[in-house]
Amino acid sequence: MTKLNLFVENGKKIIGVAANYKSLLKVLNKPMPEVPEIFIKPTTSYITEKESIVIPKGFSVNEEVELGVIIGKRAKKVAENRAIDYIGGYCVALDMTATCKMKEARSTGGSWTLGKGFDTATPVGPFIEKSLIPDPHNVTLWCSVNGKERQNGCTDDLAFSIPILISYISQYITLEPNDLILTGSPPGMGPVHDGDIIEGGIKHISDVKFKVDIE
């Protein structure tokens, strides 16, 4: 049996979803996309608690708190109405984003790889049993920096639901046990700096805490 609590060690890929909260789309003045906008982060970007987020020299980085969905079994061309069966569990995740590199990529049509995939760009909390979140579309995510809250949003605001994400991704990319889907972040994200303490979580279920260092 796959030990999903070891998803960090055993996962083969991390798939992120861009701008997947309706409230964030409003803030960005962006229309609702026709399909999810996805990107891949390397698993070398994982860190767990007691490790520090290290910002590469010269990078400007924002924090983004997200509900992570951990895949429980191989998923290929999954129907939307069956997608929930492929969820193995959850985690609290931060999608650290180098805004300087993302700005360059958007202006040139270039890759998001450095902006999203630098070392330590995916801090995660421990595995959360699927049974502890009976409705993943009704959990509250929060994030604070140095004790000041920045983000507070509910997953009922997702532009694309989790079954839609799993089904869509699996039409083109086979999902495997321990893979992680980052489902998007509510508005309020902002820059972090050397020495900052980022805290976040799913209310009443799981919290994380990470320190920020500059390379």
MIDONU-556656 format. One line per 3 residues: number of its first residue (from 0); for each residue z, y, x of N, C-alpha, C. Coordinates in nm, 2 decimals, m for minus. Layout:
N
NUM) Z:Y:X:Z:Y:X:Z:Y:X ~ ...
//
This chain:
215
0) 0.00:m0.12:0.08:0.00:0.00:0.00:0.00:0.12:0.09 ~ m0.08:0.22:0.05:m0.09:0.34:0.13:0.04:0.42:0.12 ~ 0.09:0.46:0.23:0.21:0.54:0.24:0.18:0.69:0.23
3) 0.17:0.74:0.11:0.12:0.88:0.09:0.22:0.98:0.14 ~ 0.35:0.95:0.16:0.44:1.04:0.22:0.40:1.07:0.37 ~ 0.31:0.99:0.42:0.26:1.02:0.56:0.12:1.08:0.55
6) 0.09:1.16:0.45:m0.04:1.21:0.43:m0.08:1.30:0.55 ~ 0.01:1.37:0.61:m0.02:1.46:0.72:m0.08:1.37:0.84 ~ m0.01:1.26:0.87:m0.05:1.18:0.98:m0.18:1.10:0.95
9) m0.20:1.06:0.82:m0.30:0.97:0.79:m0.42:1.03:0.71 ~ m0.41:1.16:0.67:m0.52:1.22:0.60:m0.64:1.25:0.69 ~ m0.76:1.23:0.63:m0.88:1.25:0.71:m0.94:1.39:0.69
12) m0.91:1.45:0.58:m0.97:1.59:0.55:m0.88:1.67:0.46 ~ m0.90:1.80:0.47:m0.83:1.90:0.38:m0.95:1.98:0.32 ~ m0.95:1.98:0.19:m1.06:2.06:0.12:m0.99:2.17:0.04
15) m1.03:2.29:0.07:m0.98:2.41:0.00:m1.07:2.46:m0.10 ~ m1.01:2.53:m0.20:m1.09:2.59:m0.31:m1.07:2.74:m0.30 ~ m1.17:2.82:m0.29:m1.16:2.97:m0.28:m1.15:3.03:m0.42
18) m1.07:3.14:m0.43:m1.05:3.22:m0.54:m1.05:3.14:m0.67 ~ m0.95:3.06:m0.69:m0.94:2.97:m0.80:m0.83:3.00:m0.90 ~ m0.79:3.13:m0.90:m0.70:3.18:m1.01:m0.77:3.29:m1.08
21) m0.77:3.28:m1.22:m0.84:3.39:m1.30:m0.79:3.53:m1.27 ~ m0.66:3.54:m1.25:m0.60:3.67:m1.22:m0.64:3.72:m1.08 ~ m0.67:3.63:m0.99:m0.72:3.67:m0.86:m0.86:3.72:m0.87
24) m0.94:3.65:m0.95:m1.08:3.69:m0.97:m1.09:3.83:m1.03 ~ m0.99:3.86:m1.12:m0.98:4.00:m1.17:m0.95:4.10:m1.07 ~ m0.85:4.07:m0.98:m0.81:4.16:m0.87:m0.93:4.19:m0.78
27) m1.01:4.08:m0.75:m1.12:4.09:m0.66:m1.25:4.14:m0.73 ~ m1.24:4.16:m0.86:m1.35:4.21:m0.95:m1.47:4.12:m0.93 ~ m1.44:3.99:m0.93:m1.55:3.89:m0.92:m1.56:3.81:m1.05
30) m1.69:3.78:m1.08:m1.71:3.70:m1.21:m1.66:3.56:m1.19 ~ m1.64:3.49:m1.30:m1.61:3.35:m1.29:m1.72:3.27:m1.23 ~ m1.70:3.20:m1.12:m1.81:3.12:m1.06:m1.85:3.00:m1.15
33) m1.98:2.96:m1.14:m2.02:2.85:m1.22:m1.96:2.71:m1.17 ~ m1.94:2.70:m1.04:m1.88:2.58:m0.98:m1.78:2.62:m0.88 ~ m1.68:2.54:m0.85:m1.58:2.57:m0.74:m1.65:2.60:m0.61
36) m1.59:2.70:m0.54:m1.64:2.72:m0.40:m1.54:2.65:m0.31 ~ m1.59:2.55:m0.24:m1.50:2.47:m0.15:m1.53:2.49:0.00 ~ m1.43:2.46:0.08:m1.45:2.46:0.22:m1.36:2.35:0.28
39) m1.38:2.32:0.40:m1.31:2.21:0.47:m1.23:2.27:0.59 ~ m1.10:2.22:0.60:m1.02:2.26:0.71:m0.99:2.13:0.79 ~ m0.98:2.14:0.92:m0.95:2.02:1.00:m0.81:1.98:0.99
42) m0.78:1.85:1.00:m0.64:1.80:0.99:m0.56:1.85:1.11 ~ m0.62:1.89:1.22:m0.55:1.95:1.33:m0.48:2.08:1.29 ~ m0.51:2.14:1.17:m0.45:2.26:1.13:m0.32:2.24:1.06
45) m0.28:2.11:1.04:m0.15:2.08:0.97:m0.04:2.12:1.06 ~ 0.07:2.17:1.00:0.20:2.17:1.06:0.30:2.14:0.95 ~ 0.42:2.09:0.99:0.53:2.07:0.89:0.65:2.15:0.93
48) 0.74:2.15:0.84:0.86:2.24:0.86:0.93:2.21:1.00 ~ 0.98:2.31:1.06:1.04:2.32:1.19:0.94:2.34:1.30 ~ 0.81:2.34:1.26:0.70:2.39:1.35:0.67:2.53:1.30
51) 0.62:2.61:1.40:0.59:2.75:1.37:0.44:2.77:1.34 ~ 0.41:2.87:1.26:0.27:2.91:1.24:0.24:3.00:1.36 ~ 0.13:2.97:1.44:0.10:3.05:1.56:m0.03:3.12:1.53
54) m0.03:3.25:1.53:m0.15:3.33:1.50:m0.22:3.35:1.64 ~ m0.35:3.31:1.64:m0.42:3.33:1.77:m0.43:3.48:1.80 ~ m0.43:3.50:1.93:m0.43:3.64:1.98:m0.55:3.72:1.92
57) m0.52:3.83:1.87:m0.63:3.92:1.81:m0.66:3.89:1.67 ~ m0.60:3.79:1.61:m0.63:3.75:1.47:m0.54:3.83:1.37 ~ m0.59:3.87:1.26:m0.52:3.92:1.15:m0.51:3.81:1.04
60) m0.39:3.77:1.00:m0.37:3.65:0.91:m0.29:3.68:0.79 ~ m0.34:3.64:0.68:m0.27:3.64:0.55:m0.20:3.51:0.51 ~ m0.10:3.51:0.44:m0.04:3.39:0.38:m0.09:3.37:0.24
63) m0.11:3.24:0.20:m0.15:3.21:0.07:m0.08:3.08:0.03 ~ 0.00:3.09:m0.08:0.08:2.97:m0.12:m0.01:2.89:m0.22 ~ m0.01:2.76:m0.22:m0.09:2.68:m0.30:m0.03:2.55:m0.34
66) m0.07:2.49:m0.46:m0.03:2.36:m0.49:m0.13:2.26:m0.43 ~ m0.08:2.17:m0.34:m0.16:2.07:m0.28:m0.17:1.94:m0.36 ~ m0.29:1.89:m0.38:m0.30:1.76:m0.45:m0.34:1.66:m0.34
69) m0.26:1.55:m0.34:m0.28:1.44:m0.24:m0.35:1.33:m0.31 ~ m0.46:1.29:m0.26:m0.54:1.18:m0.32:m0.48:1.04:m0.30 ~ m0.47:0.96:m0.41:m0.40:0.83:m0.40:m0.49:0.71:m0.38
72) m0.62:0.73:m0.41:m0.71:0.62:m0.40:m0.85:0.67:m0.38 ~ m0.94:0.59:m0.33:m1.08:0.63:m0.30:m1.15:0.68:m0.42 ~ m1.21:0.80:m0.41:m1.27:0.86:m0.53:m1.41:0.90:m0.49
75) m1.51:0.84:m0.56:m1.65:0.87:m0.54:m1.71:0.89:m0.68 ~ m1.78:1.00:m0.70:m1.84:1.03:m0.83:m1.75:1.00:m0.95 ~ m1.64:1.06:m0.94:m1.54:1.03:m1.05:m1.56:1.12:m1.17
78) m1.55:1.06:m1.29:m1.57:1.14:m1.41:m1.44:1.23:m1.43 ~ m1.47:1.34:m1.49:m1.36:1.44:m1.51:m1.24:1.38:m1.59 ~ m1.27:1.30:m1.69:m1.17:1.24:m1.78:m1.09:1.13:m1.71
81) m1.13:1.09:m1.59:m1.06:0.98:m1.52:m1.00:1.04:m1.39 ~ m1.02:1.17:m1.36:m0.98:1.22:m1.23:m0.83:1.22:m1.20 ~ m0.75:1.24:m1.31:m0.61:1.25:m1.29:m0.55:1.12:m1.23
84) m0.63:1.01:m1.26:m0.58:0.88:m1.21:m0.59:0.87:m1.06 ~ m0.66:0.96:m0.99:m0.68:0.95:m0.85:m0.58:1.04:m0.77 ~ m0.49:1.11:m0.85:m0.39:1.18:m0.78:m0.28:1.09:m0.74
87) m0.24:1.10:m0.61:m0.13:1.02:m0.56:0.00:1.09:m0.56 ~ m0.01:1.23:m0.55:0.11:1.31:m0.54:0.08:1.45:m0.51 ~ 0.17:1.53:m0.47:0.15:1.67:m0.45:0.23:1.72:m0.33
90) 0.21:1.85:m0.29:0.29:1.91:m0.19:0.28:2.06:m0.21 ~ 0.37:2.14:m0.15:0.36:2.28:m0.14:0.28:2.31:m0.01 ~ 0.18:2.39:m0.01:0.10:2.42:0.11:0.08:2.57:0.12
93) 0.06:2.61:0.24:0.01:2.75:0.28:m0.13:2.74:0.34 ~ m0.22:2.81:0.28:m0.35:2.82:0.34:m0.36:2.95:0.42 ~ m0.32:2.94:0.54:m0.32:3.06:0.63:m0.46:3.10:0.66
96) m0.49:3.23:0.64:m0.63:3.28:0.64:m0.65:3.39:0.74 ~ m0.73:3.37:0.84:m0.76:3.48:0.93:m0.86:3.58:0.87 ~ m0.81:3.69:0.81:m0.89:3.78:0.73:m1.00:3.84:0.82
99) m0.97:3.86:0.95:m1.07:3.92:1.04:m1.19:3.84:1.05 ~ m1.17:3.71:1.06:m1.28:3.61:1.08:m1.35:3.59:0.94 ~ m1.28:3.59:0.83:m1.34:3.58:0.70:m1.43:3.70:0.67
102) m1.39:3.82:0.71:m1.47:3.94:0.69:m1.60:3.93:0.77 ~ m1.59:3.88:0.89:m1.71:3.86:0.97:m1.80:3.76:0.91 ~ m1.74:3.64:0.86:m1.82:3.54:0.80:m1.89:3.58:0.68
105) m1.82:3.66:0.59:m1.88:3.71:0.47:m1.99:3.81:0.49 ~ m1.98:3.89:0.60:m2.08:3.99:0.62:m2.20:3.94:0.69 ~ m2.19:3.82:0.75:m2.31:3.76:0.82:m2.36:3.64:0.76
108) m2.28:3.59:0.66:m2.32:3.46:0.60:m2.28:3.34:0.69 ~ m2.19:3.37:0.78:m2.15:3.27:0.88:m2.04:3.17:0.83 ~ m1.99:3.09:0.91:m1.90:2.98:0.88:m1.76:3.03:0.86
111) m1.69:2.97:0.77:m1.54:3.00:0.74:m1.45:2.92:0.84 ~ m1.50:2.84:0.93:m1.42:2.74:1.00:m1.31:2.81:1.08 ~ m1.33:2.91:1.15:m1.23:2.98:1.23:m1.13:3.05:1.14
114) m1.18:3.11:1.03:m1.10:3.18:0.94:m1.00:3.10:0.87 ~ m1.03:2.97:0.84:m0.95:2.88:0.77:m0.89:2.77:0.84 ~ m0.95:2.74:0.96:m0.92:2.61:1.03:m0.85:2.62:1.16
117) m0.80:2.73:1.20:m0.74:2.74:1.33:m0.61:2.66:1.33 ~ m0.57:2.62:1.45:m0.44:2.54:1.46:m0.33:2.61:1.39 ~ m0.25:2.53:1.32:m0.13:2.58:1.24:m0.17:2.65:1.11
120) m0.30:2.64:1.07:m0.34:2.72:0.95:m0.31:2.65:0.82 ~ m0.25:2.52:0.82:m0.22:2.45:0.70:m0.08:2.40:0.71 ~ 0.02:2.49:0.69:0.16:2.44:0.68:0.18:2.38:0.55
123) 0.25:2.26:0.55:0.28:2.19:0.43:0.42:2.15:0.42 ~ 0.47:2.13:0.30:0.60:2.07:0.27:0.59:1.92:0.26 ~ 0.70:1.86:0.22:0.70:1.71:0.21:0.62:1.66:0.09
126) 0.59:1.54:0.09:0.52:1.47:m0.03:0.61:1.48:m0.15 ~ 0.55:1.51:m0.26:0.61:1.52:m0.39:0.56:1.41:m0.48 ~ 0.64:1.32:m0.53:0.60:1.21:m0.62:0.53:1.27:m0.74
129) 0.42:1.20:m0.78:0.34:1.24:m0.89:0.43:1.25:m1.02 ~ 0.53:1.17:m1.03:0.61:1.17:m1.15:0.69:1.30:m1.17 ~ 0.72:1.36:m1.05:0.80:1.48:m1.06:0.72:1.61:m1.11
132) 0.59:1.59:m1.12:0.51:1.70:m1.18:0.42:1.64:m1.29 ~ 0.48:1.62:m1.40:0.41:1.56:m1.51:0.29:1.64:m1.56 ~ 0.29:1.77:m1.54:0.18:1.86:m1.58:0.15:1.95:m1.47
135) 0.06:1.92:m1.38:0.03:2.01:m1.26:m0.03:2.14:m1.30 ~ m0.07:2.16:m1.43:m0.12:2.29:m1.48:m0.01:2.37:m1.54 ~ 0.11:2.34:m1.51:0.22:2.42:m1.56:0.34:2.42:m1.46
138) 0.31:2.46:m1.34:0.41:2.48:m1.24:0.40:2.62:m1.18 ~ 0.51:2.68:m1.14:0.51:2.81:m1.09:0.52:2.81:m0.94 ~ 0.43:2.88:m0.88:0.43:2.89:m0.73:0.48:3.03:m0.69
141) 0.55:3.03:m0.58:0.60:3.16:m0.54:0.60:3.17:m0.38 ~ 0.59:3.29:m0.33:0.59:3.30:m0.19:0.65:3.44:m0.15 ~ 0.74:3.44:m0.05:0.80:3.56:0.00:0.79:3.57:0.15
144) 0.79:3.69:0.20:0.79:3.72:0.34:0.90:3.80:0.38 ~ 0.99:3.75:0.46:1.11:3.82:0.50:1.20:3.86:0.38 ~ 1.20:3.76:0.28:1.29:3.78:0.17:1.23:3.86:0.05
147) 1.11:3.92:0.07:1.04:4.00:m0.03:0.93:3.92:m0.09 ~ 0.94:3.90:m0.22:0.84:3.82:m0.29:0.71:3.89:m0.30 ~ 0.60:3.81:m0.27:0.47:3.86:m0.27:0.39:3.79:m0.38
150) 0.40:3.66:m0.40:0.32:3.59:m0.49:0.41:3.51:m0.59 ~ 0.37:3.52:m0.71:0.43:3.44:m0.82:0.33:3.41:m0.93 ~ 0.29:3.29:m0.94:0.18:3.26:m1.04:0.20:3.12:m1.09
153) 0.14:3.09:m1.20:0.15:2.96:m1.27:0.01:2.89:m1.26 ~ 0.01:2.76:m1.24:m0.11:2.69:m1.23:m0.19:2.68:m1.36 ~ m0.13:2.73:m1.47:m0.21:2.74:m1.60:m0.32:2.85:m1.59
156) m0.31:2.92:m1.48:m0.41:3.03:m1.45:m0.53:2.98:m1.37 ~ m0.53:2.85:m1.33:m0.64:2.80:m1.25:m0.78:2.82:m1.32 ~ m0.87:2.87:m1.24:m1.01:2.89:m1.30:m1.07:2.75:m1.32
159) m1.06:2.66:m1.22:m1.11:2.53:m1.24:m0.99:2.43:m1.23 ~ m0.97:2.35:m1.33:m0.85:2.26:m1.34:m0.86:2.15:m1.23 ~ m0.75:2.09:m1.20:m0.75:1.98:m1.10:m0.85:1.87:m1.13
162) m0.86:1.82:m1.25:m0.96:1.72:m1.28:m1.10:1.76:m1.25 ~ m1.13:1.89:m1.28:m1.26:1.94:m1.25:m1.28:1.94:m1.10 ~ m1.18:1.99:m1.03:m1.20:1.99:m0.88:m1.22:1.85:m0.82
165) m1.14:1.76:m0.86:m1.16:1.62:m0.81:m1.29:1.56:m0.85 ~ m1.33:1.58:m0.97:m1.46:1.53:m1.01:m1.58:1.60:m0.94 ~ m1.57:1.73:m0.93:m1.68:1.80:m0.86:m1.69:1.76:m0.72
168) m1.58:1.77:m0.64:m1.58:1.74:m0.50:m1.63:1.59:m0.48 ~ m1.59:1.50:m0.56:m1.62:1.36:m0.54:m1.77:1.33:m0.57 ~ m1.84:1.42:m0.64:m1.98:1.39:m0.66:m2.06:1.40:m0.53
171) m2.00:1.47:m0.43:m2.07:1.50:m0.30:m2.00:1.45:m0.18 ~ m1.86:1.45:m0.19:m1.78:1.41:m0.07:m1.68:1.31:m0.12 ~ m1.69:1.19:m0.07:m1.59:1.08:m0.11:m1.45:1.12:m0.06
174) m1.36:1.12:m0.16:m1.22:1.15:m0.13:m1.15:1.02:m0.10 ~ m1.06:1.02:0.00:m0.99:0.90:0.04:m0.84:0.92:0.03 ~ m0.76:0.81:0.03:m0.62:0.82:0.02:m0.57:0.91:0.13
177) m0.47:1.00:0.10:m0.41:1.09:0.19:m0.49:1.22:0.21 ~ m0.61:1.23:0.16:m0.68:1.36:0.17:m0.61:1.46:0.08 ~ m0.62:1.59:0.12:m0.55:1.69:0.05:m0.65:1.79:0.00
180) m0.63:1.83:m0.13:m0.70:1.94:m0.19:m0.61:2.05:m0.21 ~ m0.65:2.17:m0.16:m0.57:2.29:m0.18:m0.64:2.36:m0.30 ~ m0.56:2.38:m0.40:m0.62:2.42:m0.53:m0.63:2.57:m0.55
183) m0.60:2.65:m0.45:m0.62:2.79:m0.47:m0.48:2.87:m0.47 ~ m0.49:3.00:m0.46:m0.37:3.08:m0.45:m0.37:3.19:m0.54 ~ m0.25:3.22:m0.61:m0.25:3.34:m0.70:m0.25:3.47:m0.62
186) m0.28:3.58:m0.69:m0.29:3.71:m0.61:m0.15:3.75:m0.55 ~ m0.16:3.84:m0.46:m0.04:3.90:m0.39:m0.03:3.86:m0.25 ~ m0.12:3.78:m0.20:m0.12:3.74:m0.06:m0.14:3.87:0.03
189) m0.08:3.86:0.15:m0.09:3.97:0.24:m0.07:3.93:0.39 ~ m0.07:4.03:0.48:m0.07:4.00:0.62:0.07:3.96:0.67 ~ 0.08:3.88:0.77:0.20:3.84:0.83:0.20:3.87:0.98
192) 0.31:3.89:1.04:0.32:3.93:1.18:0.42:3.85:1.26 ~ 0.43:3.88:1.38:0.52:3.80:1.48:0.66:3.81:1.43 ~ 0.73:3.70:1.42:0.87:3.69:1.38:0.89:3.69:1.23
195) 0.79:3.70:1.15:0.81:3.70:1.00:0.85:3.56:0.96 ~ 0.93:3.55:0.85:0.97:3.43:0.79:0.90:3.42:0.65 ~ 0.82:3.31:0.64:0.75:3.29:0.51:0.82:3.18:0.44
198) 0.86:3.20:0.31:0.92:3.10:0.23:0.83:3.09:0.10 ~ 0.82:2.97:0.05:0.75:2.95:m0.07:0.78:2.82:m0.14 ~ 0.72:2.80:m0.25:0.74:2.67:m0.32:0.70:2.66:m0.46
201) 0.74:2.55:m0.52:0.72:2.52:m0.66:0.86:2.53:m0.72 ~ 0.88:2.62:m0.81:1.02:2.64:m0.86:1.07:2.51:m0.92 ~ 1.20:2.49:m0.88:1.28:2.38:m0.92:1.23:2.24:m0.87
204) 1.13:2.24:m0.78:1.08:2.11:m0.73:1.08:2.10:m0.58 ~ 1.02:2.20:m0.51:1.01:2.19:m0.36:0.99:2.32:m0.30 ~ 1.06:2.35:m0.19:1.04:2.48:m0.11:1.00:2.45:0.03
207) 0.94:2.55:0.09:0.91:2.54:0.24:0.95:2.67:0.31 ~ 0.96:2.66:0.44:1.00:2.78:0.52:0.94:2.77:0.65 ~ 0.87:2.87:0.70:0.80:2.87:0.83:0.82:3.01:0.90
210) 0.83:3.00:1.03:0.84:3.12:1.11:0.70:3.15:1.17 ~ 0.66:3.27:1.18:0.54:3.31:1.24:0.55:3.36:1.38 ~ 0.47:3.31:1.47:0.47:3.35:1.61:0.32:3.40:1.65
213) 0.31:3.48:1.74:0.18:3.53:1.80:0.15:3.45:1.92 ~ 0.03:3.40:1.94:m0.01:3.33:2.06:0.00:3.41:2.18
//
